[in-house]
Amino acid sequence: MRFRPLRSAPPSGEPLPVPDPPETMRAAAFDAPGGADALHEASIGVPKPVMSELLVRVVAAGVNPIDAKTRGGAGVSGEIPAYPSVPGFDVSGIVVKAPYESHPFPPGTEVFGMLSYPRTGGAYAEYAVIPTLSVARKPTSLSHVEAAGVPLAALTAWGLVVETAHAHEGQRILIHAASGGVGHFAVQLAAYFGAHVTATGSTRNASWLRELGAASVIDYTTTRFEDAVSEVDVVIDLVGNTHADTGTRSLTALRPGGLYIIVPTGSFPGYAEAAAAAGVRATSYKVIPDGGALATVGRLLDSGAVQVYIDRVFDLADAAEAHAELEKGHTRGKIVLRVSDD
Ligand SMILES: NC(=O)c1ccc[n+]([C@@H]2O[C@H](COP(=O)([O-])OP(=O)(O)OC[C@H]3O[C@@H](n4cnc5c(N)ncnc54)[C@H](OP(=O)(O)O)[C@@H]3O)[C@@H](O)[C@H]2O)c1
């Protein structure tokens, strides 16, 4: 397989005409930490890009557990500089302002990416600023709603499966919460690179997880996974000890020297000591908003090797409802907010 460069050259010809942004915009925001109903519609100033950032008109915004955790006073809420705060890291939309004329993503370019301004999100809004290094061209085969479901979850899956587990032919990987946003990408990527994937999920998701590439599925509602699988090389744990000691029990499913990866921050205090006592390696993980990796994921999506599954779509005005749905903990794939027309 021949790889093309990670970033496309600027398209020839004149950039598409893009109207200047207004001074204010619609957003979903919260004024203080609280429940899902703390989210309300707000009119706030359009953010201003600095240095190498892009200003993007958001067509759709992905919803991730970190958004809800932060809104609830956990997650990255400690970094919120001022209220009202606009959640959200995932966007798909159209570039409105680029830093310079021959920038690789000129105005009019359809992009998707993961923003980090002002470190606590800002995607649930009509406009967002996003670092150049954190975007890629939107896959042409995906709608903006589909593309918005990709960045944070797929980049996490990429970081776990490719960069941390080094997935390869014959490797045995156990993935918990395989039917969620991160999990459904992790299953597909691990299978794509030849690993033998065992996925945990509930009854209703079992056949779907096999379609995604899982060689076997363990129904966590009826079976203790450590009774059904052993001697795996890697566990990708998207649950931790927040449910039925999933983290502690995972250590017993690994071969000696195998690798345990704990993903939800703070969900398994003492995992390093417990792993050492069990004779396995362990690491935590944090997503990196890497536009180059996202461009590669975009190609896998366009080729059909990887798919994004969108469970529910809500209007921006219904962001509170979207958070309430996410917090039930049973999303299949992704929840996305539709922010504006294409
Ligand atoms: N550190 C980082 O950089 C990073 C990045 C991304 C995500 N995360 C964290 O990783 C976790 C997963 O994120 P996500 O976006 O994938 O969440 P998600 O989409 O909300 O996950 C929902 C899925 O979890 C499954 N599930 C729930 N409990 C389970 C259990 N005990 N065993 C197996 N499956 C279970 C559900 O399946 P059923 O409906 O069948 O129960 C559902 O499909 C979250 O805590 C998130 O905050 C961390």
PDBQT file of the ligand as one rigid body, heavy atoms in Angstrom, charges set to zero:
ROOT
HETATM    1  N1  LIG A 401      -8.046   9.869  28.432  1.00  0.00    +0.000 N 
HETATM    2  C1  LIG A 401      -8.531  10.290  27.273  1.00  0.00    +0.000 C 
HETATM    3  O1  LIG A 401      -7.850  10.969  26.507  1.00  0.00    +0.000 OA
HETATM    4  C2  LIG A 401      -9.929   9.899  26.867  1.00  0.00    +0.000 A 
HETATM    5  C3  LIG A 401     -10.340  10.115  25.541  1.00  0.00    +0.000 A 
HETATM    6  C4  LIG A 401     -11.614   9.683  25.173  1.00  0.00    +0.000 A 
HETATM    7  C5  LIG A 401     -12.464   9.099  26.124  1.00  0.00    +0.000 A 
HETATM    8  N2  LIG A 401     -12.049   8.957  27.408  1.00  0.00    +0.000 N 
HETATM    9  C6  LIG A 401     -12.914   8.318  28.410  1.00  0.00    +0.000 C 
HETATM   10  O2  LIG A 401     -13.109   6.951  28.010  1.00  0.00    +0.000 OA
HETATM   11  C7  LIG A 401     -14.419   6.535  28.358  1.00  0.00    +0.000 C 
HETATM   12  C8  LIG A 401     -15.119   5.997  27.113  1.00  0.00    +0.000 C 
HETATM   13  O3  LIG A 401     -15.353   7.089  26.218  1.00  0.00    +0.000 OA
HETATM   14  P1  LIG A 401     -16.416   6.923  25.038  1.00  0.00    +0.000 P 
HETATM   15  O4  LIG A 401     -16.506   8.215  24.328  1.00  0.00    +0.000 OA
HETATM   16  O5  LIG A 401     -16.116   5.702  24.265  1.00  0.00    +0.000 OA
HETATM   17  O6  LIG A 401     -17.746   6.681  25.909  1.00  0.00    +0.000 OA
HETATM   18  P2  LIG A 401     -19.219   6.323  25.439  1.00  0.00    +0.000 P 
HETATM   19  O7  LIG A 401     -19.344   6.422  23.970  1.00  0.00    +0.000 OA
HETATM   20  O8  LIG A 401     -20.155   7.118  26.271  1.00  0.00    +0.000 OA
HETATM   21  O9  LIG A 401     -19.341   4.770  25.885  1.00  0.00    +0.000 OA
HETATM   22  C9  LIG A 401     -20.623   4.209  25.886  1.00  0.00    +0.000 C 
HETATM   23  C10 LIG A 401     -20.502   2.699  25.704  1.00  0.00    +0.000 C 
HETATM   24  O10 LIG A 401     -19.949   2.082  26.867  1.00  0.00    +0.000 OA
HETATM   25  C11 LIG A 401     -20.486   0.768  26.962  1.00  0.00    +0.000 C 
HETATM   26  N3  LIG A 401     -20.334   0.301  28.333  1.00  0.00    +0.000 N 
HETATM   27  C12 LIG A 401     -20.754   0.940  29.446  1.00  0.00    +0.000 A 
HETATM   28  N4  LIG A 401     -20.392   0.221  30.551  1.00  0.00    +0.000 NA
HETATM   29  C13 LIG A 401     -19.728  -0.884  30.102  1.00  0.00    +0.000 A 
HETATM   30  C14 LIG A 401     -19.112  -1.998  30.730  1.00  0.00    +0.000 A 
HETATM   31  N5  LIG A 401     -19.112  -2.128  32.072  1.00  0.00    +0.000 N 
HETATM   32  N6  LIG A 401     -18.501  -2.931  29.959  1.00  0.00    +0.000 NA
HETATM   33  C15 LIG A 401     -18.520  -2.822  28.622  1.00  0.00    +0.000 A 
HETATM   34  N7  LIG A 401     -19.104  -1.795  27.951  1.00  0.00    +0.000 NA
HETATM   35  C16 LIG A 401     -19.701  -0.822  28.690  1.00  0.00    +0.000 A 
HETATM   36  C17 LIG A 401     -21.922   0.942  26.538  1.00  0.00    +0.000 C 
HETATM   37  O11 LIG A 401     -22.377  -0.261  25.980  1.00  0.00    +0.000 OA
HETATM   38  P3  LIG A 401     -23.810  -0.867  26.400  1.00  0.00    +0.000 P 
HETATM   39  O12 LIG A 401     -24.849   0.098  25.940  1.00  0.00    +0.000 OA
HETATM   40  O13 LIG A 401     -23.851  -2.158  25.694  1.00  0.00    +0.000 OA
HETATM   41  O14 LIG A 401     -23.790  -0.989  27.897  1.00  0.00    +0.000 OA
HETATM   42  C18 LIG A 401     -21.855   2.069  25.471  1.00  0.00    +0.000 C 
HETATM   43  O15 LIG A 401     -21.905   1.562  24.143  1.00  0.00    +0.000 OA
HETATM   44  C19 LIG A 401     -15.091   7.750  29.000  1.00  0.00    +0.000 C 
HETATM   45  O16 LIG A 401     -14.953   7.661  30.402  1.00  0.00    +0.000 OA
HETATM   46  C20 LIG A 401     -14.291   8.935  28.476  1.00  0.00    +0.000 C 
HETATM   47  O17 LIG A 401     -14.346  10.056  29.294  1.00  0.00    +0.000 OA
HETATM   48  C21 LIG A 401     -10.793   9.337  27.798  1.00  0.00    +0.000 A 
ENDROOT
TORSDOF 0
